[in-house]
Amino acid sequence: MSTTTAASKSSARIHVQKFGTFLSGMIMPNIPALIAWGILTMFFIPDGFTPNESIVTIVGPMIHYLLPIIIAYTGGHMVYGLRGAVVAAIGVIGAIAGSDYLIAQENDRLLEVWLAAGNAEDKFSELGQVHMFIGAMIMAPLAAYSMRWLDQLWENKIKAGLEMLVNMFSAGIWGFVLMMIGFFPVAWLVNGVMSVLSSAVNWLVANNLLPLTSIVIEPAKVLFLNNAINHGVLTPLGLAQSADPLYNNRSILFLLEANPGPGLGLLLAFAVFGIGAAKASAPGAAFIQFVGGIHEVYFPYALMKPALILALIGGGMTGVTTNMLLGGALRAPAAPGSILAVLAQTAPGAYVAVILSVLLAATVTFLIAMVILRSSRQADLEAEALGEDSFSSAVSQTEANKGKSSDALTGLLGGGAAAMPSGQVKAIVFACDAGMGSSAMGASVLRKKIQAAGFPEVTVVNKSIASLSDTYDVVVSHEDLMGRASQRTPSAVHVAVDNFMSSPRYDEVVEMVRRVNSSGSDGSAAAPAADPVPVAAGGAAAAVATTAAAAPKQAVAAATASADPVADEASDSVLQLNSIVLEGSATDRNGAITEAGDLLVASGNVDAAYVDSMHEREKSVSTYMGNLLAIPHGTNEAKSLISSSSISVVRYPGGIDWNGNPVKFVIGIAGAGNDHLELLGKIAEVFLDESKIAELEAATSPQQIRDAFGKVNG
């Protein structure tokens, strides 16, 4: 029973996290618009620095129309690309108009009651507008998911030539339906929710109980549940207050979660009274949290000792109380929660209160944390002497709570590319599931950087994780695959990336090689491995396999790929002209995978079941590469379905959404052996050059596409 209950709680927490992350994904990209609106109010409203009757007319339309519409557009795009974005924007305008209609009706009713009581009409105070931020957050997923579902009903059932007509009219008609849904039930629902939430906040303020919100907010932050509270409740309410002259165009609600003081106080306490790795890393984490606004770096410190959450609550309550007493408030959300962002959004005349609230919150948290840390110091020292690493465990737990790895959290342990191998770097491997697509292109990009840095003795190869052996100095893999890769190569330095084409971690690897190989970069590298077997690899240094008798960490010899016409003919056979489509018909990621896979099947080199394996591969790790490129391919187990290597290219001029990333080129890959690797290397080089990407976008024939790939290093 207890196990079931724990699993249920964990599942509920994960769902709340995902909900909060989705809300954050709608709000965060539009923070620049909120900042622009905040600047407008800072200068041009009647209480601003430079009041202006003309420019102030922008304030109302911007918060009432523009901001909800772009939030809905962003949310729709996250779910279903441009198609989802457009219908979401149509739906939310209905919610905005519906809310205005409801408010107008209520004002008419209240005016009748007011006049019936014998009051003067000119003394009547109307209800203000309700801004549809929550409405946008409702309409976006509703519109996008329903549009995607409708499109799937007639997918592949439309006669050729009628696709655009059907797409335009279906989106327009469904957009109209969504507009009506927004006008009636959504507007009514949001107005009711805002009324309840506003009443609750006003009650807390009137009874001086607002500081009690820290009891919920501070623990929620440590468990990564704060986005749901902040963006789902506090931001919409805060924006409503900041647009209302009754609240002096500012809101204290923006500071309930964003105040960086509690996190700063906790980290300073560890810097003074902590031990081991936690003490050593705390000063750097404090800078990242306070100035960079990345609050998650202090979460592991709190999880080390859950009692420290009491210190965070105490600091949070102190900050809220200070702002309540002294009038501290912001004009718009401070995101990220950096002291710089907080000061930039501070309302006129509230700087002293806001700064004091941050300092006092940090001080109270520091003092409470000091007591807790000092009282348990002896036990902590004894545990450390026994080899227990509670800080590493806390970092791992924090990443588990977040649901994915984090560079900021990994950096607390000195992980990633900051780690150094024991000797010179001779062999680097880029590992992925199948070893035919992502790893090949990633290896090509990294290989070029390594060679450009002047280290030709360092080989960069690509392998599937299943074929890895513990004979490499450095292993580069996608962050979602790092755990599996490290199990097979425990003695290597592991580097995780989330972007195969332009990850900053590649530069860190180059710097690592430069530091540890500096004494041998004059050519005094170790001797080549015995019995090298050359493998084509992107027109640069080729991968070579070592014999089973080769010693661990033995250098892998480099071979130079041939540049003769035979290689070009091989590339042509891998990428046929009829496997290049200039205008894909798919509208989402899954459709694009199917479209690219069907071209591979049509080439005659791939079994139809291979397309299913491409979808299966995408479920485990995204094949988004960066720079407008995705390269879907099958799993390692599906190689038996490939009779000969084949590549397909589908261009989407309008772009499609690939898990929140824009993609215009989808390259399907089916690699039977290594004869496709040279072409992949050339493709990788093309997508590292913005001017060459522009050439691909401007290409008017399949031949131009293939020529663009073939001319690289040709």
ABEGO torsion letter per residue (X at the ends): XAAAAAAAAAAAAAAAAAAAAAAAAAAAAAAAAAAAAAAAAAAABAABABBBAAAAAAAAAAAAAAAAAAAAAAAAAAAAEAAAAAAAAAAAAAAAAAAAAAAAAAAAAAAAAAAAAGBBAAABBBBBBBBBAAAAAAAAAAAAAAAAAAAAAABGABBBGAAAAAAAAAAAAAAAAAAAAAABAAAAAAAAAAAAAAAAAAAAAAAGAAAAAAAAAAAAAAAGAAAAAAAAAAAAAAAAAAABAAAGGBBAAAAAAABAAAAAAAAAAAAAABBEAAAAAAAAAAAAAAAAGBAAAAAAAAAABAAAAAAAAAAAAAAAAAAAAAGBBBABBBOBBBAAAAAAABBBGAAAAAAAAAAAAAAAAAAAAAAAAAAAAAAAAAAAAAGBBAAAAAAAAAAAAAGBBBAAAAAAAGBEAABBBABBBABBBBBBAAGABAAAAAAAAAAAAAAAAGBAABBBBBBBAAABBBABABBBBBAAAAAAAAAABAABBBBBBABAAABAAAAAAAAAAAAAAAAAAAGABBBBBBGBBBBBBGGBBBBBBBBAABBBGBBBBBBBBBABAAAAAAAAAABBAAABBABBABABAAAAAAAAAAAAAAAGABBAAAAAAAAAAAAABBABAEGGBBBBBBBAAAAAABABBBBBBBBBAAEBBBGGBBBABBBBBBBABAAAAAAAAAAAAAAABAAAAAAAAABABAAAAAAAAAABGX
